Amino acid sequence: MKKEQGEKMNHTVEAEQKHSLVCNDQLFFQELRIAAEEAERDYDDQDNLKS
């Protein structure tokens, strides 16, 4: 009985860790996209100032 509970708990922990990794990846790419948009705006603003 304890072995089954331990295996189930290990599976739950593993699933939570995978979910956490996916969430971290999503946050990373969201921040990367935001940084790219800001860099593009800054570049456009500098280009407009030169004109």
PDB file with one MODEL, atoms N, CA, C and O in Angstrom:
MODEL        1
ATOM      1  N   MET A   1       0.823  -1.195   0.000  1.00  0.00           N
ATOM      2  CA  MET A   1       0.000   0.000   0.000  1.00  0.00           C
ATOM      3  C   MET A   1       0.871   1.264   0.000  1.00  0.00           C
ATOM      4  O   MET A   1       0.621   2.195  -0.766  1.00  0.00           O
ATOM      5  N   LYS A   2       1.895   1.289   0.866  1.00  0.00           N
ATOM      6  CA  LYS A   2       2.759   2.470   0.925  1.00  0.00           C
ATOM      7  C   LYS A   2       3.514   2.665  -0.389  1.00  0.00           C
ATOM      8  O   LYS A   2       3.735   3.793  -0.831  1.00  0.00           O
ATOM      9  N   LYS A   3       3.902   1.560  -0.999  1.00  0.00           N
ATOM     10  CA  LYS A   3       4.641   1.637  -2.262  1.00  0.00           C
ATOM     11  C   LYS A   3       3.779   2.301  -3.339  1.00  0.00           C
ATOM     12  O   LYS A   3       4.266   3.128  -4.111  1.00  0.00           O
ATOM     13  N   GLU A   4       2.492   1.930  -3.384  1.00  0.00           N
ATOM     14  CA  GLU A   4       1.583   2.523  -4.368  1.00  0.00           C
ATOM     15  C   GLU A   4       1.409   4.013  -4.121  1.00  0.00           C
ATOM     16  O   GLU A   4       1.389   4.806  -5.063  1.00  0.00           O
ATOM     17  N   GLN A   5       1.283   4.391  -2.856  1.00  0.00           N
ATOM     18  CA  GLN A   5       1.139   5.807  -2.518  1.00  0.00           C
ATOM     19  C   GLN A   5       2.404   6.578  -2.892  1.00  0.00           C
ATOM     20  O   GLN A   5       2.335   7.700  -3.395  1.00  0.00           O
ATOM     21  N   GLY A   6       3.547   5.967  -2.643  1.00  0.00           N
ATOM     22  CA  GLY A   6       4.821   6.608  -2.975  1.00  0.00           C
ATOM     23  C   GLY A   6       4.972   6.804  -4.473  1.00  0.00           C
ATOM     24  O   GLY A   6       5.436   7.852  -4.923  1.00  0.00           O
ATOM     25  N   GLU A   7       4.582   5.799  -5.246  1.00  0.00           N
ATOM     26  CA  GLU A   7       4.665   5.911  -6.709  1.00  0.00           C
ATOM     27  C   GLU A   7       3.711   6.982  -7.223  1.00  0.00           C
ATOM     28  O   GLU A   7       4.048   7.751  -8.124  1.00  0.00           O
ATOM     29  N   LYS A   8       2.516   7.022  -6.639  1.00  0.00           N
ATOM     30  CA  LYS A   8       1.532   8.030  -7.049  1.00  0.00           C
ATOM     31  C   LYS A   8       2.038   9.428  -6.697  1.00  0.00           C
ATOM     32  O   LYS A   8       1.889  10.367  -7.479  1.00  0.00           O
ATOM     33  N   MET A   9       2.637   9.554  -5.512  1.00  0.00           N
ATOM     34  CA  MET A   9       3.169  10.846  -5.079  1.00  0.00           C
ATOM     35  C   MET A   9       4.330  11.271  -5.983  1.00  0.00           C
ATOM     36  O   MET A   9       4.429  12.439  -6.360  1.00  0.00           O
ATOM     37  N   ASN A  10       5.203  10.329  -6.328  1.00  0.00           N
ATOM     38  CA  ASN A  10       6.323  10.639  -7.213  1.00  0.00           C
ATOM     39  C   ASN A  10       5.817  11.100  -8.579  1.00  0.00           C
ATOM     40  O   ASN A  10       6.360  12.036  -9.166  1.00  0.00           O
ATOM     41  N   HIS A  11       4.772  10.436  -9.079  1.00  0.00           N
ATOM     42  CA  HIS A  11       4.192  10.824 -10.367  1.00  0.00           C
ATOM     43  C   HIS A  11       3.616  12.233 -10.280  1.00  0.00           C
ATOM     44  O   HIS A  11       3.769  13.027 -11.208  1.00  0.00           O
ATOM     45  N   THR A  12       2.954  12.543  -9.169  1.00  0.00           N
ATOM     46  CA  THR A  12       2.370  13.880  -8.973  1.00  0.00           C
ATOM     47  C   THR A  12       3.470  14.933  -8.922  1.00  0.00           C
ATOM     48  O   THR A  12       3.350  15.986  -9.548  1.00  0.00           O
ATOM     49  N   VAL A  13       4.522  14.660  -8.194  1.00  0.00           N
ATOM     50  CA  VAL A  13       5.643  15.607  -8.089  1.00  0.00           C
ATOM     51  C   VAL A  13       6.273  15.823  -9.460  1.00  0.00           C
ATOM     52  O   VAL A  13       6.585  16.953  -9.837  1.00  0.00           O
ATOM     53  N   GLU A  14       6.457  14.737 -10.202  1.00  0.00           N
ATOM     54  CA  GLU A  14       7.046  14.831 -11.540  1.00  0.00           C
ATOM     55  C   GLU A  14       6.161  15.667 -12.461  1.00  0.00           C
ATOM     56  O   GLU A  14       6.661  16.493 -13.224  1.00  0.00           O
ATOM     57  N   ALA A  15       4.855  15.453 -12.391  1.00  0.00           N
ATOM     58  CA  ALA A  15       3.915  16.219 -13.226  1.00  0.00           C
ATOM     59  C   ALA A  15       3.949  17.695 -12.856  1.00  0.00           C
ATOM     60  O   ALA A  15       3.906  18.555 -13.735  1.00  0.00           O
ATOM     61  N   GLU A  16       4.026  17.995 -11.568  1.00  0.00           N
ATOM     62  CA  GLU A  16       4.099  19.390 -11.128  1.00  0.00           C
ATOM     63  C   GLU A  16       5.394  20.055 -11.595  1.00  0.00           C
ATOM     64  O   GLU A  16       5.394  21.226 -11.975  1.00  0.00           O
ATOM     65  N   GLN A  17       6.488  19.307 -11.565  1.00  0.00           N
ATOM     66  CA  GLN A  17       7.766  19.849 -12.017  1.00  0.00           C
ATOM     67  C   GLN A  17       7.724  20.144 -13.510  1.00  0.00           C
ATOM     68  O   GLN A  17       8.216  21.182 -13.953  1.00  0.00           O
ATOM     69  N   LYS A  18       7.137  19.236 -14.290  1.00  0.00           N
ATOM     70  CA  LYS A  18       7.028  19.463 -15.731  1.00  0.00           C
ATOM     71  C   LYS A  18       6.147  20.672 -16.016  1.00  0.00           C
ATOM     72  O   LYS A  18       6.462  21.482 -16.888  1.00  0.00           O
ATOM     73  N   HIS A  19       5.048  20.793 -15.283  1.00  0.00           N
ATOM     74  CA  HIS A  19       4.151  21.936 -15.450  1.00  0.00           C
ATOM     75  C   HIS A  19       4.883  23.228 -15.121  1.00  0.00           C
ATOM     76  O   HIS A  19       4.728  24.230 -15.818  1.00  0.00           O
ATOM     77  N   SER A  20       5.678  23.204 -14.064  1.00  0.00           N
ATOM     78  CA  SER A  20       6.447  24.371 -13.658  1.00  0.00           C
ATOM     79  C   SER A  20       7.453  24.772 -14.739  1.00  0.00           C
ATOM     80  O   SER A  20       7.637  25.957 -15.017  1.00  0.00           O
ATOM     81  N   LEU A  21       8.101  23.772 -15.344  1.00  0.00           N
ATOM     82  CA  LEU A  21       9.056  24.056 -16.420  1.00  0.00           C
ATOM     83  C   LEU A  21       8.351  24.692 -17.618  1.00  0.00           C
ATOM     84  O   LEU A  21       8.868  25.630 -18.225  1.00  0.00           O
ATOM     85  N   VAL A  22       7.178  24.181 -17.951  1.00  0.00           N
ATOM     86  CA  VAL A  22       6.414  24.734 -19.071  1.00  0.00           C
ATOM     87  C   VAL A  22       6.039  26.185 -18.772  1.00  0.00           C
ATOM     88  O   VAL A  22       6.166  27.053 -19.636  1.00  0.00           O
ATOM     89  N   CYS A  23       5.582  26.443 -17.558  1.00  0.00           N
ATOM     90  CA  CYS A  23       5.210  27.809 -17.180  1.00  0.00           C
ATOM     91  C   CYS A  23       6.418  28.735 -17.235  1.00  0.00           C
ATOM     92  O   CYS A  23       6.313  29.870 -17.700  1.00  0.00           O
ATOM     93  N   ASN A  24       7.566  28.253 -16.759  1.00  0.00           N
ATOM     94  CA  ASN A  24       8.780  29.067 -16.798  1.00  0.00           C
ATOM     95  C   ASN A  24       9.173  29.381 -18.241  1.00  0.00           C
ATOM     96  O   ASN A  24       9.574  30.503 -18.550  1.00  0.00           O
ATOM     97  N   ASP A  25       9.057  28.388 -19.120  1.00  0.00           N
ATOM     98  CA  ASP A  25       9.365  28.606 -20.533  1.00  0.00           C
ATOM     99  C   ASP A  25       8.418  29.640 -21.134  1.00  0.00           C
ATOM    100  O   ASP A  25       8.843  30.514 -21.889  1.00  0.00           O
ATOM    101  N   GLN A  26       7.140  29.536 -20.800  1.00  0.00           N
ATOM    102  CA  GLN A  26       6.160  30.490 -21.333  1.00  0.00           C
ATOM    103  C   GLN A  26       6.472  31.901 -20.858  1.00  0.00           C
ATOM    104  O   GLN A  26       6.393  32.850 -21.639  1.00  0.00           O
ATOM    105  N   LEU A  27       6.825  32.047 -19.588  1.00  0.00           N
ATOM    106  CA  LEU A  27       7.180  33.371 -19.061  1.00  0.00           C
ATOM    107  C   LEU A  27       8.430  33.912 -19.734  1.00  0.00           C
ATOM    108  O   LEU A  27       8.499  35.092 -20.076  1.00  0.00           O
ATOM    109  N   PHE A  28       9.427  33.038 -19.925  1.00  0.00           N
ATOM    110  CA  PHE A  28      10.664  33.452 -20.573  1.00  0.00           C
ATOM    111  C   PHE A  28      10.395  33.991 -21.975  1.00  0.00           C
ATOM    112  O   PHE A  28      10.894  35.055 -22.341  1.00  0.00           O
ATOM    113  N   PHE A  29       9.608  33.257 -22.759  1.00  0.00           N
ATOM    114  CA  PHE A  29       9.346  33.691 -24.126  1.00  0.00           C
ATOM    115  C   PHE A  29       8.448  34.926 -24.170  1.00  0.00           C
ATOM    116  O   PHE A  29       8.562  35.743 -25.083  1.00  0.00           O
ATOM    117  N   GLN A  30       7.560  35.064 -23.190  1.00  0.00           N
ATOM    118  CA  GLN A  30       6.735  36.270 -23.122  1.00  0.00           C
ATOM    119  C   GLN A  30       7.625  37.485 -22.825  1.00  0.00           C
ATOM    120  O   GLN A  30       7.474  38.531 -23.457  1.00  0.00           O
ATOM    121  N   GLU A  31       8.540  37.352 -21.877  1.00  0.00           N
ATOM    122  CA  GLU A  31       9.455  38.447 -21.558  1.00  0.00           C
ATOM    123  C   GLU A  31      10.375  38.744 -22.740  1.00  0.00           C
ATOM    124  O   GLU A  31      10.674  39.907 -23.010  1.00  0.00           O
ATOM    125  N   LEU A  32      10.819  37.722 -23.436  1.00  0.00           N
ATOM    126  CA  LEU A  32      11.666  37.907 -24.614  1.00  0.00           C
ATOM    127  C   LEU A  32      10.922  38.682 -25.699  1.00  0.00           C
ATOM    128  O   LEU A  32      11.482  39.579 -26.330  1.00  0.00           O
ATOM    129  N   ARG A  33       9.655  38.325 -25.910  1.00  0.00           N
ATOM    130  CA  ARG A  33       8.834  39.020 -26.909  1.00  0.00           C
ATOM    131  C   ARG A  33       8.650  40.491 -26.521  1.00  0.00           C
ATOM    132  O   ARG A  33       8.751  41.376 -27.370  1.00  0.00           O
ATOM    133  N   ILE A  34       8.382  40.745 -25.250  1.00  0.00           N
ATOM    134  CA  ILE A  34       8.211  42.126 -24.778  1.00  0.00           C
ATOM    135  C   ILE A  34       9.500  42.918 -24.968  1.00  0.00           C
ATOM    136  O   ILE A  34       9.466  44.063 -25.419  1.00  0.00           O
ATOM    137  N   ALA A  35      10.632  42.315 -24.629  1.00  0.00           N
ATOM    138  CA  ALA A  35      11.920  42.996 -24.793  1.00  0.00           C
ATOM    139  C   ALA A  35      12.186  43.300 -26.266  1.00  0.00           C
ATOM    140  O   ALA A  35      12.705  44.367 -26.593  1.00  0.00           O
ATOM    141  N   ALA A  36      11.833  42.368 -27.159  1.00  0.00           N
ATOM    142  CA  ALA A  36      12.031  42.587 -28.595  1.00  0.00           C
ATOM    143  C   ALA A  36      11.140  43.732 -29.086  1.00  0.00           C
ATOM    144  O   ALA A  36      11.572  44.556 -29.891  1.00  0.00           O
ATOM    145  N   GLU A  37       9.904  43.780 -28.602  1.00  0.00           N
ATOM    146  CA  GLU A  37       9.004  44.866 -29.004  1.00  0.00           C
ATOM    147  C   GLU A  37       9.523  46.215 -28.521  1.00  0.00           C
ATOM    148  O   GLU A  37       9.458  47.206 -29.248  1.00  0.00           O
ATOM    149  N   GLU A  38      10.041  46.252 -27.288  1.00  0.00           N
ATOM    150  CA  GLU A  38      10.599  47.496 -26.757  1.00  0.00           C
ATOM    151  C   GLU A  38      11.834  47.924 -27.545  1.00  0.00           C
ATOM    152  O   GLU A  38      12.015  49.109 -27.825  1.00  0.00           O
ATOM    153  N   ALA A  39      12.676  46.967 -27.900  1.00  0.00           N
ATOM    154  CA  ALA A  39      13.875  47.277 -28.677  1.00  0.00           C
ATOM    155  C   ALA A  39      13.490  47.810 -30.052  1.00  0.00           C
ATOM    156  O   ALA A  39      14.119  48.737 -30.561  1.00  0.00           O
ATOM    157  N   GLU A  40      12.464  47.228 -30.646  1.00  0.00           N
ATOM    158  CA  GLU A  40      12.005  47.690 -31.953  1.00  0.00           C
ATOM    159  C   GLU A  40      11.455  49.115 -31.859  1.00  0.00           C
ATOM    160  O   GLU A  40      11.707  49.945 -32.733  1.00  0.00           O
ATOM    161  N   ARG A  41      10.703  49.388 -30.794  1.00  0.00           N
ATOM    162  CA  ARG A  41      10.183  50.753 -30.589  1.00  0.00           C
ATOM    163  C   ARG A  41      11.320  51.750 -30.393  1.00  0.00           C
ATOM    164  O   ARG A  41      11.310  52.839 -30.968  1.00  0.00           O
ATOM    165  N   ASP A  42      12.301  51.366 -29.575  1.00  0.00           N
ATOM    166  CA  ASP A  42      13.445  52.250 -29.341  1.00  0.00           C
ATOM    167  C   ASP A  42      14.189  52.521 -30.646  1.00  0.00           C
ATOM    168  O   ASP A  42      14.592  53.654 -30.909  1.00  0.00           O
ATOM    169  N   TYR A  43      14.370  51.486 -31.460  1.00  0.00           N
ATOM    170  CA  TYR A  43      15.054  51.633 -32.739  1.00  0.00           C
ATOM    171  C   TYR A  43      14.263  52.576 -33.650  1.00  0.00           C
ATOM    172  O   TYR A  43      14.837  53.458 -34.289  1.00  0.00           O
ATOM    173  N   ASP A  44      12.955  52.382 -33.701  1.00  0.00           N
ATOM    174  CA  ASP A  44      12.098  53.245 -34.522  1.00  0.00           C
ATOM    175  C   ASP A  44      12.137  54.688 -34.031  1.00  0.00           C
ATOM    176  O   ASP A  44      12.163  55.620 -34.835  1.00  0.00           O
ATOM    177  N   ASP A  45      12.139  54.874 -32.705  1.00  0.00           N
ATOM    178  CA  ASP A  45      12.191  56.220 -32.140  1.00  0.00           C
ATOM    179  C   ASP A  45      13.513  56.896 -32.488  1.00  0.00           C
ATOM    180  O   ASP A  45      13.526  58.084 -32.812  1.00  0.00           O
ATOM    181  N   GLN A  46      14.612  56.173 -32.427  1.00  0.00           N
ATOM    182  CA  GLN A  46      15.923  56.729 -32.782  1.00  0.00           C
ATOM    183  C   GLN A  46      15.957  57.077 -34.265  1.00  0.00           C
ATOM    184  O   GLN A  46      16.506  58.108 -34.654  1.00  0.00           O
ATOM    185  N   ASP A  47      15.374  56.226 -35.082  1.00  0.00           N
ATOM    186  CA  ASP A  47      15.324  56.455 -36.521  1.00  0.00           C
ATOM    187  C   ASP A  47      14.515  57.702 -36.830  1.00  0.00           C
ATOM    188  O   ASP A  47      14.883  58.480 -37.711  1.00  0.00           O
ATOM    189  N   ASN A  48      13.411  57.900 -36.110  1.00  0.00           N
ATOM    190  CA  ASN A  48      12.575  59.081 -36.320  1.00  0.00           C
ATOM    191  C   ASN A  48      13.281  60.355 -35.882  1.00  0.00           C
ATOM    192  O   ASN A  48      13.085  61.408 -36.489  1.00  0.00           O
ATOM    193  N   LEU A  49      14.095  60.278 -34.846  1.00  0.00           N
ATOM    194  CA  LEU A  49      14.827  61.444 -34.379  1.00  0.00           C
ATOM    195  C   LEU A  49      15.880  61.891 -35.382  1.00  0.00           C
ATOM    196  O   LEU A  49      16.155  63.084 -35.511  1.00  0.00           O
ATOM    197  N   LYS A  50      16.471  60.930 -36.097  1.00  0.00           N
ATOM    198  CA  LYS A  50      17.481  61.246 -37.102  1.00  0.00           C
ATOM    199  C   LYS A  50      16.861  61.885 -38.328  1.00  0.00           C
ATOM    200  O   LYS A  50      17.524  62.646 -39.033  1.00  0.00           O
ATOM    201  N   SER A  51      15.603  61.588 -38.591  1.00  0.00           N
ATOM    202  CA  SER A  51      14.956  62.101 -39.819  1.00  0.00           C
ATOM    203  C   SER A  51      14.576  63.544 -39.703  1.00  0.00           C
ATOM    204  O   SER A  51      14.027  64.115 -40.645  1.00  0.00           O
TER     205      SER A  51
ENDMDL
END
